């Protein structure tokens, strides 16, 4: 795999951002946007598949993640920064327009980019997160809900600091691959919800874990706690959003995000169709929050089919 994927850094808005690339791109460019606790490597299976199908695959490490630079510590994290970073990356790579494939919190800048820059977007495919118009509230969930805990300045940092990076990444991958929302009791922290006797998901190897660990040892968790968790409520909503490009949502039915307030309704009650006239939604029955790593062949087939149904030359 490493022989087919090339790595470089681009000077983007004052930071050096890491990108991984594969493929020549005769049929267009596909840009992959990761979530947490992910990095560019989370898209390894999809990158090789789209490259083999004739596309250029570009997977980035968001600012503050993986091999990309850390933003200045005093700088407030903002989803607008991610949208602007993405636009600058396309410009730096001389890509006039691209397909966006996003996961977890990466879906939000993907949706916002498509709404603000439809002329630069061929289509959007998001895994695990539908388009949620307006602010997201979690007031109906208990205090021990992981996002509420991690929003508290210093809380996650104190929790994580009890263990080495490997234990932290390992625990988060285990918790996020389950179908239940991670919720701690009053006398617990989130890291207490799994221990070293809990096995990794069968599709996630020790070698995979080692790659994630090496990159989080470099980046740390300061910025990943700011983005997304402490920035969710800061986004400037777009008034009367209407997608002018095709949108494809893929949900694993065992993804714990399905149980977030409002998510199932947005998907199944026709709410998202009000914003995305050209919308397709597909469910993967046993799919977890990491469906692209869990069932790479299934996700690859869906992705390639979406790309072929919407040729870049015709958009």
C-alpha positions as CSV (number, residue, x, y, z in Angstrom):
1,X,0.0,0.0,0.0
2,X,2.7,2.5,1.0
3,X,4.3,2.1,-2.5
4,X,1.1,3.3,-4.1
5,X,0.4,6.2,-1.7
6,X,2.6,9.4,-1.9
7,X,2.9,11.8,1.0
8,X,3.6,15.5,1.0
9,X,3.0,18.7,2.9
10,X,1.2,21.8,1.5
11,X,1.6,25.3,2.8
12,X,-2.0,26.1,3.6
13,X,-3.1,29.3,5.3
14,X,0.0,29.6,7.5
15,X,0.2,25.9,8.3
16,X,1.9,22.9,6.6
17,X,-0.9,20.3,6.1
18,X,-0.1,16.7,5.3
19,X,-1.8,15.0,2.4
20,X,-1.6,11.5,1.1
21,X,-2.3,10.9,-2.6
22,X,-2.8,7.9,-5.0
23,X,-3.9,7.6,-8.6
24,X,-3.6,9.6,-11.8
25,X,-7.0,11.2,-11.8
26,X,-8.2,10.7,-15.4
27,X,-11.8,10.6,-14.2
28,X,-11.6,13.3,-11.5
29,X,-10.4,13.9,-7.9
30,X,-11.8,12.4,-4.7
31,X,-10.9,14.2,-1.4
32,X,-11.3,12.2,1.8
33,X,-12.0,14.0,5.1
34,X,-11.5,12.1,8.3
35,X,-13.2,12.3,11.7
36,X,-12.0,11.6,15.3
37,X,-10.0,9.5,16.3
38,X,-9.1,9.1,12.7
39,X,-6.4,10.4,10.4
40,X,-5.6,10.1,6.6
41,X,-4.9,6.4,7.2
42,X,-8.6,5.7,7.9
43,X,-9.2,6.0,4.2
44,X,-6.4,3.6,3.0
45,X,-8.8,1.0,1.5
46,X,-10.9,3.6,-0.3
47,X,-7.9,5.5,-1.6
48,X,-6.6,2.4,-3.4
49,X,-10.0,1.5,-4.7
50,X,-10.7,4.9,-6.3
51,X,-7.2,5.2,-7.7
52,X,-7.6,1.8,-9.3
53,X,-10.9,3.0,-10.8
54,X,-9.2,5.9,-12.5
55,X,-9.5,8.7,-10.0
56,X,-7.0,10.8,-8.0
57,X,-7.4,10.1,-4.3
58,X,-6.4,12.8,-1.8
59,X,-6.7,12.2,2.0
60,X,-5.6,14.9,4.3
61,X,-4.8,15.2,8.0
62,X,-6.9,18.1,9.2
63,X,-4.9,20.9,10.9
64,X,-3.9,19.7,14.4
65,X,-4.1,16.0,13.4
66,X,-1.6,13.4,12.3
67,X,1.3,14.8,10.4
68,X,-0.2,18.3,9.9
69,X,0.9,21.3,11.8
70,X,-0.8,22.4,15.1
71,X,-2.6,25.7,14.9
72,X,-1.4,28.3,17.5
73,X,-2.6,27.4,20.9
74,X,-4.5,30.6,21.5
75,X,-6.4,30.3,18.2
76,X,-10.0,29.3,18.5
77,X,-11.0,26.2,16.6
78,X,-13.5,26.8,13.9
79,X,-15.3,24.7,11.2
80,X,-14.9,27.7,8.9
81,X,-11.2,27.1,9.1
82,X,-11.6,23.6,7.9
83,X,-13.8,24.7,4.9
84,X,-11.2,27.4,4.0
85,X,-8.4,24.9,4.4
86,X,-10.2,22.5,2.0
87,X,-10.7,25.3,-0.6
88,X,-7.0,26.2,-0.3
89,X,-5.9,22.6,-0.7
90,X,-7.9,22.3,-4.0
91,X,-6.3,25.5,-5.2
92,X,-2.8,24.3,-4.3
93,X,-3.4,21.0,-6.1
94,X,-4.9,22.8,-9.1
95,X,-8.2,20.8,-8.7
96,X,-11.1,22.7,-10.2
97,X,-13.7,20.6,-8.5
98,X,-13.8,17.4,-6.5
99,X,-15.9,14.7,-5.0
100,X,-15.9,14.9,-1.2
101,X,-16.0,11.8,0.9
102,X,-16.3,12.5,4.6
103,X,-16.7,10.7,7.9
104,X,-17.8,11.7,11.4
105,X,-17.1,15.4,12.1
106,X,-15.4,15.6,8.7
107,X,-19.0,15.5,7.3
108,X,-19.8,19.0,8.6
109,X,-17.1,20.8,6.6
110,X,-17.9,18.6,3.6
111,X,-21.5,19.7,3.7
112,X,-20.7,23.3,4.3
113,X,-18.1,23.3,1.5
114,X,-20.6,21.9,-0.9
115,X,-23.2,24.5,0.1
116,X,-20.8,27.4,-0.1
117,X,-18.8,26.3,-3.1
118,X,-21.0,24.2,-5.3
119,X,-19.0,25.1,-8.4
120,X,-16.0,23.3,-6.8
121,X,-18.0,20.2,-5.7
122,X,-18.9,17.2,-7.9
123,X,-20.8,15.5,-5.1
124,X,-20.7,14.6,-1.4
125,X,-20.7,11.2,0.2
126,X,-20.8,11.2,4.0
127,X,-20.5,8.2,6.3
128,X,-22.2,8.1,9.7
129,X,-23.5,11.8,9.8
130,X,-26.5,13.2,7.9
131,X,-26.9,16.9,7.3
132,X,-28.2,18.4,10.5
133,X,-29.4,21.9,10.0
134,X,-29.0,24.2,12.9
135,X,-27.1,23.6,16.1
136,X,-26.8,20.2,17.7
137,X,-28.0,19.8,21.3
138,X,-27.5,16.9,23.6
139,X,-29.5,18.1,26.5
140,X,-31.6,14.8,26.5
141,X,-28.4,12.7,27.1
142,X,-26.9,12.1,30.5
143,X,-24.0,14.1,32.0
144,X,-21.7,11.2,31.4
145,X,-22.2,11.3,27.6
146,X,-18.7,11.5,26.1
147,X,-19.2,14.7,24.1
148,X,-20.5,16.5,27.1
149,X,-17.5,15.3,29.1
150,X,-15.0,16.2,26.4
151,X,-16.5,19.7,26.0
152,X,-15.4,20.5,29.5
153,X,-11.9,22.2,29.3
154,X,-9.3,20.0,30.8
155,X,-11.6,17.0,31.5
156,X,-10.5,14.8,28.7
157,X,-6.9,15.8,29.1
158,X,-6.9,14.7,32.7
159,X,-8.7,11.5,31.8
160,X,-6.3,10.6,29.0
161,X,-3.2,11.6,30.9
162,X,-3.6,8.6,33.2
163,X,-2.6,6.3,30.3
164,X,-0.2,6.2,27.4
165,X,-1.4,7.2,23.9
166,X,-1.8,3.6,22.8
167,X,-4.2,2.9,25.6
168,X,-6.2,6.0,24.8
169,X,-6.5,5.4,21.1
170,X,-7.2,1.7,21.7
171,X,-10.0,2.5,24.1
172,X,-11.6,5.1,21.9
173,X,-11.6,2.7,18.9
174,X,-13.3,0.0,21.0
175,X,-15.9,2.4,22.4
176,X,-16.7,4.0,19.1
177,X,-17.1,0.6,17.3
178,X,-19.9,-0.4,19.6
179,X,-23.6,0.2,19.0
180,X,-24.2,1.9,22.3
181,X,-23.4,5.6,22.9
182,X,-20.4,5.9,25.2
183,X,-21.8,7.2,28.5
184,X,-19.8,7.1,31.8
185,X,-21.4,6.9,35.2
186,X,-20.9,9.7,37.7
187,X,-17.9,8.0,39.4
188,X,-16.3,7.1,36.0
189,X,-14.4,8.8,33.2
190,X,-14.7,7.8,29.6
191,X,-11.4,5.9,29.6
192,X,-12.9,3.7,32.3
193,X,-15.4,2.2,29.9
194,X,-12.9,-0.3,28.5
195,X,-9.7,-1.9,29.7
196,X,-6.8,-3.9,28.3
197,X,-8.8,-7.1,28.5
198,X,-11.3,-5.7,26.0
199,X,-10.4,-7.0,22.5
200,X,-9.9,-4.7,19.5
201,X,-12.6,-5.0,16.8
202,X,-11.6,-8.0,14.6
203,X,-11.2,-5.7,11.5
204,X,-8.7,-3.4,13.3
205,X,-5.2,-4.9,13.7
206,X,-2.4,-4.2,16.2
207,X,-0.5,-2.9,13.1
208,X,-3.3,-0.5,12.4
209,X,-3.4,0.7,16.0
210,X,0.4,1.3,15.9
211,X,0.0,3.7,13.0
212,X,-2.7,5.7,14.7
213,X,-0.6,5.7,17.9
214,X,2.5,7.0,16.1
215,X,0.5,9.9,14.7
216,X,-1.3,10.8,17.9
217,X,2.0,10.7,19.8
218,X,3.1,13.4,17.4
219,X,-0.1,15.5,17.4
220,X,-1.4,14.9,20.9
221,X,-5.1,15.4,21.8
222,X,-5.2,19.2,22.4
223,X,-6.6,20.2,19.1
224,X,-8.8,17.1,18.5
225,X,-10.6,18.0,21.7
226,X,-11.2,21.5,20.4
227,X,-12.2,20.2,17.0
228,X,-14.8,18.8,17.0
229,X,-16.0,18.7,20.6
230,X,-15.5,22.2,21.9
231,X,-16.5,23.8,18.5
232,X,-19.8,22.1,17.8
233,X,-21.9,25.0,19.0
234,X,-19.8,27.7,17.2
235,X,-20.7,27.0,13.6
236,X,-22.4,29.8,11.6
237,X,-25.5,28.0,10.2
238,X,-26.3,28.7,6.5
239,X,-29.8,30.2,6.1
240,X,-32.1,28.1,3.9
241,X,-29.4,25.6,2.8
242,X,-30.0,23.9,-0.5
243,X,-27.5,21.4,-2.0
244,X,-26.9,21.9,-5.7
245,X,-24.9,18.7,-5.9
246,X,-25.7,15.0,-5.4
247,X,-25.5,13.9,-1.7
248,X,-25.1,10.3,-0.6
249,X,-25.3,9.2,3.0
250,X,-24.1,5.8,4.1
251,X,-25.1,4.7,7.7
252,X,-24.0,1.6,9.5
253,X,-27.1,0.4,11.3
254,X,-25.0,-0.5,14.4
255,X,-23.4,3.0,14.5
256,X,-24.0,4.5,17.9
257,X,-24.6,7.9,16.2
258,X,-27.9,6.5,15.0
259,X,-29.0,6.9,18.7
260,X,-28.1,10.6,18.8
261,X,-31.2,12.8,19.2
262,X,-32.8,13.6,15.9
263,X,-30.4,11.6,13.7
264,X,-32.8,8.7,12.8
265,X,-35.6,11.2,12.1
266,X,-33.5,13.3,9.8
267,X,-32.7,10.2,7.8
268,X,-36.0,8.3,7.8
269,X,-38.7,11.1,8.0
270,X,-37.6,12.9,4.8
271,X,-36.1,15.9,6.6
272,X,-32.8,15.8,4.9
273,X,-34.5,15.6,1.5
274,X,-35.8,19.2,2.0
275,X,-32.2,20.4,1.8
276,X,-30.7,17.9,-0.6
277,X,-33.0,17.3,-3.6
278,X,-30.6,14.8,-5.2
279,X,-30.2,12.5,-2.1
280,X,-29.5,8.9,-1.7
281,X,-29.3,7.1,1.7
282,X,-28.0,3.5,2.1
283,X,-27.8,1.4,5.3
284,X,-25.2,-1.3,6.0
285,X,-26.9,-3.7,8.4
286,X,-23.9,-4.6,10.6
287,X,-22.0,-1.4,10.0
288,X,-20.4,0.4,13.0
289,X,-19.1,3.9,13.3
290,X,-16.0,2.8,11.4
291,X,-17.9,1.2,8.5
292,X,-15.2,2.1,5.9
293,X,-12.6,0.1,7.8
294,X,-15.0,-2.6,8.9
295,X,-16.5,-3.3,5.5
296,X,-14.1,-1.7,3.1
297,X,-15.2,-3.7,0.0
298,X,-18.9,-2.8,0.6
299,X,-18.1,0.9,1.1
300,X,-15.7,0.9,-1.9
301,X,-18.5,-0.6,-4.1
302,X,-20.9,2.1,-3.0
303,X,-18.4,4.8,-3.5
304,X,-17.3,3.8,-7.0
305,X,-20.9,3.4,-8.0
306,X,-21.7,6.9,-6.7
307,X,-18.7,8.3,-8.6
308,X,-19.7,6.6,-11.8
309,X,-23.3,7.7,-11.5
310,X,-22.1,11.4,-11.4
311,X,-19.2,11.7,-13.8
312,X,-17.0,14.8,-13.0
313,X,-17.0,15.8,-16.7
314,X,-20.7,16.1,-16.7
315,X,-21.0,18.2,-13.6
